[in-house]
Structures are given as structure tokens and as C-alpha cells.
Amino acid sequence: MEHKTYITNRRAKVQGIGGYVNLPYGTEVSVEGRFLYYQGRPICSVTSNNAHTYFSQNDDGNGVRRGNLVRAIKNTLERRDSNYQSRWDKVWEDTLCQKYKKPEHEDYWLWNHDFYNADIEDLKYIANLIGAKEGR
């Protein structure tokens, strides 16, 4: 499915392909080919770290929520507390989570591009699995 709109899920202050952008939370940007654009200027590739950090696919109107869930999941998994390993064990063992892992890394977990565009229900499932609270 080709996505037509993305939205900032946090303020995006980045040096983009077409120059510096400072986009407030909730700003809609368009997609042309494989790139995000704002007011006709390219920002970044849809698969880039900047896209994954600051923007969320919004075709279903859930872009801000998608971004919040992704951030909550990542922040919860990165938290180095006494449950750190048990959270990661749950992710490694879960069938749904496996579809969002980059396969080229056998012993290291990296989320693939599909994770950042996942259905809200999938993200809610992963958040619940690891005890992530939306909005963290």
C-alpha cells in the first residue's frame, strides 16, 4: 500500500534534503515516491531514521497515535531496569513481533519499516505485551 500522507508525531527540527525544517507537532506532510515533502520541498526518505523518529503514516487518521505507540514501545524496551531482559524475551518469542524484525540481523533486534507503519491494533498488542504505556 502506498501511503499518501504522514504527520509529525513530535516537533520535527531536522536538516532535510531540501534544507532545514521546523515543523510543529501535528503537521501533515505529503508523500511523493519514496520521499516526504512539505510545501513542495523534500524532507527525507520515508524509510529514513528522521521519518521513523518524527513522522507517522496517517492515511487512517491515526498517525499521531501510531507515533505515540511506537515511541512508547521503543522507550519501554530501552529502559534498563530489572525487567529489561524479560521484556526483550517476550518480543523475541512473539510471533506478531517477529514480522516487524529486520531478518538480516540474527542476534540483534532492529525494527523494520513496517513496524513504524503498523496497524494500531498490532502496536497496542506489542505495547501491552511489554507493559508500555501510550504517551511515554
Phi, psi and omega in degrees: 000128178272128181273139182256333180225146172232166180220148176287130179260003173193163179304132181251100175250095186221153170276106183268177179301321182264015180117180183291137173232147176226089186256127179292159173310134176088006179283129177277140175232156182260167178241129173229114184065239181254017186234149173270141181230147171227124181050044175080357180254134179291141178255302184193170175289147179295341181260006183281164176300319177300317179297315181293331182277318190250344187233152176225144175301134187232019182300331182263005181079006182250024184300316181294316179296318178302313179298319179295319179293315179301313181296318179297318179297310182297316180297320180294318180291332181278343183293119183270076177242191184293343180260007183308305184293322181294324176297313180295323177300319179298317180296312181299326184272349187271132182296316180297315180300324182303327181289348179253013179260137173292122186287342184286355178242098184291323186248015181217136182267122169233131178289138178274174182301325181298329178301317183289347179242015186296157173299147180303320181297321177295317180293321177297320178299312181296318179300315179296321180303320185256000179079026178281141177254125180303135180100357178277000000 
